[in-house]
Amino acid sequence: MSEKILLVEDDPRLAGMVQDYLGEAGYLVTIAPNGVEALSKQKSGVFSAIILDLMLPDMDGLEICRTIRTTDNIPILMLTAKGDAMDRVVGLELGADDYLPKPFEPRELLARLKAILRRGGASGKAEILRFGRLEIDRDAREVRLDARICSLTSHQFDMLDVLARSAGRVLSRDALMDALKGTALEAFDRSIDVHISRIRAEIEDDAKKPKRVITVRGAGYLFARTQD
């Protein structure tokens, strides 16, 4: 069955081009030209991913992303104006999985869409990693702290999983980027730090004094092997 994609884009020419291109790749694309319609359609729960333009006539795309993330971890690919680095950072902080600056090549859009769908739909072995009160369920793709399900995007789950499977070892940003192939992480971008901050907000008792995901200055990040 073809996967269904919700495209939130108010430019009819661009929306039609994307719909046709992704349609040829086997996806069923539904277009929402504004934020109100996008949120209405998203509630149906039939979509596998959302491609979200930040510049919309009625609502800020960042607000749409924030609203969706209160109830749904569906993969979100943001479309941003070229050079708007702050929008990208804020979007990632709000829970977007990836971003793509405009103008973009349709092939790159397709590649990034496939990547977030893989991360969102992949399931590992029936395995639970346990670190004290923290559990990482690789089969259900859930993270639990004291049985509370942590709200992480698929990308953040993958990043935490990589760190946890290397518990006790420092991973540089380059090592994380290599392990998370197909992502939008770039050496000059703050996106790794943004995702780490979001992970800490969910799994740390005090995100300002992390004891699980630790920054090793000048080297990278370390996931603590022993935790309470």
Backbone hydrogen bonds, N-H to C=O, Kabsch-Sander energy under -0.5 kcal/mol:
donor,donor_aa,acceptor,acceptor_aa,energy
5,I,28,L,-2.8
6,L,49,A,-2.3
7,L,5,I,-0.7
7,L,30,T,-3.1
8,V,6,L,-0.6
8,V,51,I,-3.3
9,E,7,L,-0.9
9,E,32,A,-1.3
15,A,11,D,-2.9
16,G,12,P,-2.3
17,M,13,R,-2.0
18,V,14,L,-2.6
19,Q,15,A,-2.5
20,D,16,G,-2.4
21,Y,17,M,-2.6
22,L,18,V,-2.9
23,G,19,Q,-1.8
24,E,20,D,-2.1
25,A,21,Y,-1.0
26,G,23,G,-1.4
27,Y,22,L,-2.5
28,L,3,E,-2.5
29,V,27,Y,-0.7
30,T,5,I,-2.8
30,T,28,L,-0.5
32,A,7,L,-3.0
38,A,34,N,-1.9
39,L,35,G,-2.6
40,S,36,V,-1.8
41,K,37,E,-2.6
42,Q,38,A,-2.6
43,K,39,L,-1.3
44,S,41,K,-1.6
45,G,42,Q,-1.6
48,S,4,K,-3.3
49,A,4,K,-0.9
50,I,75,P,-2.4
51,I,6,L,-2.8
52,L,50,I,-0.6
52,L,77,L,-2.9
53,D,8,V,-2.2
53,D,51,I,-0.5
54,L,79,L,-1.9
56,L,54,L,-0.9
56,L,59,M,-0.6
61,G,54,L,-2.2
63,E,60,D,-0.5
64,I,60,D,-1.8
65,C,61,G,-2.4
66,R,62,L,-2.4
67,T,63,E,-2.5
68,I,64,I,-2.5
69,R,65,C,-2.2
70,T,66,R,-0.7
70,T,67,T,-0.9
71,T,68,I,-1.6
72,D,68,I,-2.1
77,L,50,I,-3.1
78,M,76,I,-0.6
78,M,98,D,-2.4
79,L,52,L,-2.9
80,T,78,M,-0.6
80,T,100,L,-1.7
82,K,102,K,-0.8
84,D,81,A,-2.1
85,A,83,G,-2.1
88,R,84,D,-1.6
89,V,85,A,-2.3
90,V,86,M,-2.8
91,G,87,D,-2.7
92,L,88,R,-2.3
93,E,89,V,-2.3
94,L,90,V,-1.9
95,G,91,G,-0.5
95,G,92,L,-0.9
96,A,91,G,-2.4
97,D,76,I,-2.0
98,D,76,I,-1.4
100,L,78,M,-2.3
102,K,80,T,-3.3
108,E,105,E,-0.8
109,L,105,E,-2.0
110,L,106,P,-2.4
111,A,107,R,-2.2
112,R,108,E,-2.6
113,L,109,L,-2.4
114,K,110,L,-2.6
115,A,111,A,-1.9
116,I,112,R,-2.2
117,L,113,L,-2.1
118,R,114,K,-2.3
119,R,115,A,-2.2
120,G,116,I,-2.1
121,G,117,L,-2.2
122,A,118,R,-2.0
124,G,138,R,-1.7
127,E,125,K,-2.0
129,L,136,I,-2.8
130,R,128,I,-0.5
131,F,134,L,-3.1
134,L,131,F,-2.1
135,E,144,R,-2.9
136,I,129,L,-3.0
137,D,135,E,-0.6
137,D,142,E,-3.2
138,R,127,E,-2.4
138,R,136,I,-1.0
139,D,127,E,-0.7
141,R,137,D,-1.2
142,E,137,D,-1.7
144,R,135,E,-2.8
145,L,148,R,-2.5
146,D,133,R,-2.2
146,D,144,R,-0.5
148,R,145,L,-1.9
150,C,143,V,-3.5
152,L,150,C,-1.2
157,F,153,T,-2.5
158,D,154,S,-2.1
159,M,155,H,-2.2
160,L,156,Q,-2.6
161,D,157,F,-2.7
162,V,158,D,-2.3
163,L,159,M,-2.1
164,A,160,L,-3.0
165,R,161,D,-2.4
166,S,162,V,-0.6
166,S,163,L,-0.8
167,A,164,A,-1.6
168,G,223,F,-2.5
169,R,166,S,-2.4
171,L,221,Y,-3.4
172,S,170,V,-0.5
176,L,172,S,-2.1
177,M,173,R,-2.6
178,D,174,D,-2.2
179,A,175,A,-2.1
180,L,176,L,-1.9
181,K,178,D,-0.6
181,K,179,A,-0.6
183,T,180,L,-1.0
189,D,186,E,-1.8
194,V,190,R,-2.3
195,H,191,S,-2.4
196,I,192,I,-2.5
197,S,193,D,-2.3
198,R,194,V,-2.0
199,I,195,H,-2.5
200,R,196,I,-2.7
201,A,197,S,-2.0
202,E,198,R,-0.9
202,E,199,I,-0.9
203,I,199,I,-2.3
204,E,200,R,-2.2
209,K,206,D,-1.7
214,I,212,R,-0.7
214,I,222,L,-3.3
216,V,220,G,-2.9
217,R,215,T,-0.7
219,A,216,V,-2.6
220,G,216,V,-2.4
221,Y,171,L,-2.7
222,L,214,I,-2.7
223,F,169,R,-0.6
224,A,212,R,-2.8
224,A,222,L,-0.6
227,Q,225,R,-0.5
